[in-house]
Each structure stands twice: as C-alpha cells, then as structure tokens.
C-alpha cells in the first residue's frame, strides 16, 4: 500500500518561523513533525510515500535525503547512535508540487499517477499520534475487513463542534455524511473526523468529475479552493465509506497553542524529559 502526505500549505499561523522553515519540519523536541507520520506509515507496512509540497518547501526534500557530510563525521568518531538518528526512513519518499494552492481535492489529484489502481492512505501533517496502536495500521485493518474507504475518527472530543462530525448509518459501520462544525446540540454522532484517511482508488474518478464542476462554477475566479468533500460524498452515497476509531493519543499541531500542548504531552511521555518538564511546570 502507498500513502500521500498533503504538505503544500503555507503554515501562516506559525510566522515568522515558517517564512523559511516548512511547518512540517517544526520539531516536537528533537523529532520533526513529519517524522512522526513517516514512522506511523512505515509501521503500517507502507513503504512508498508521496509528499505533495510546494515551491517553498525544498527543505523537506533535503530532510529525506542522505546527509553525507554528517555521515562522514560520525563514522570517523565511531558515533553509531548518531548515524542511526540521521538514517533516511525505510521507505521511498518522493515529491510533487502543487503549483497553486487550490485545496485538498486539487492536491489529491496530483497523486493519481503515483497511486495507480490501489487503495492508499492520506495523512494531514497537523494531526500527529502517539501510542502503541497508530491510525494508519487501524485504517489498513478496517479496509481489509470491509473493502471500503475508511475515515479515522476520535470519539467525543472536547469542543466537538470544531470538527467534521460523522452521520453514521443504522448498521453502525457505514458513513452517510460529514457535518462540518455542527451547531451545539446538532451533531449527528460523537465521532469526529481527523486527518487520516484510507481511500479506494475510485476516489480519483469522483475527484476529476468534481474538479470539472468546480471549474465550471468558479468561472474566472481562480482563487477558490477545491476540496475532496464532493468525491467523498459520492463514495458515501454508494455505501463505500466506513470509519475506524483511533485508539492512539492525538496531538493537534495546527496552531501555536496546539503545538505547545503537543510538545508538553510528548515530553511527558519521554523519560529523558519527564522529570525536567514536571519540575519546570511546578516552578511556574
């Protein structure tokens, strides 16, 4: 199975840092955000990964290349542990550029040639997960059970109204609709969609037809973004979508506040940093 990571966005909420550093390389302590996603995918058996990026993100490509100078230094020092830290992942990582920021539906269309005629995982870099069982493996298992596209969810999160919330069929499995940011008390379930998906390849047929409609409707306005919602709804109409509830802890790094919380929560799990973190929080 292959995977696609959508990483073309500007990351403007993290300016000025993201003026030159891709948001996906901002670290949780010593580990770049995107490395969490790559590790999750490799653990799920995915070894071919496409990153949809943009012109300003060449540093991402450099990160997944070998660092020959450092390798030479560490070999001369006999620093095997450091060599392991800079070793490229056990996956083939390739890149394509979304030349205009035209939304997630347009970004996914850039991946069609790479994916071919097989199911594939899509990951959004704002959502990181830590724990024993990570979402990519759960999506793959659920797809093998059902043959359907699979949406990752978290159950009954705080501020449910901030999410896309699933309307679930009477069978308790299939997804009938996603209601974006429902009004308080009007959520159709307690299952909130998060940034991991597994799509069957027919999603591209629906993405293409949706893109044609989008171009027809927008006329001369080329600033309007095209999202994958239309294509996903076509799959849901054909009972082709189920969900898998995540068991891992989710870290939402999409905003500076969430990023700060993610660092604290990640550090609290790591014995190298836990004692220092606890002491500093107590001091504050």
Buried (B, 14 or more C-beta within 10 A) or exposed (E): BBBBBBBBBBBEBBEEEBEEBBBBBBEBEEBBBBBBBBBBBBEBEBBBBBBBBBEBBEEBBEBBEEBEEBBEEBEEEEEEEBBEEEEEBEBEBEBBBBEEEBBBBBBBBBBBEBBEEEBBBBBBBBBBBBEEEBBBBBBBBBBEEBEBBBBBBBEEBEEBBEBBBBBBBEEEBBBBBBBEEBEEEEBBBBBBBBBBBBBBBBBBEBBBEBBEEBEEEEEEEEEEBBBBBBBBBBBBEEBBBBBBBBBBBBBBBBEEEBBEBBBBBBBEEBEEBEEEBEEEEEEE
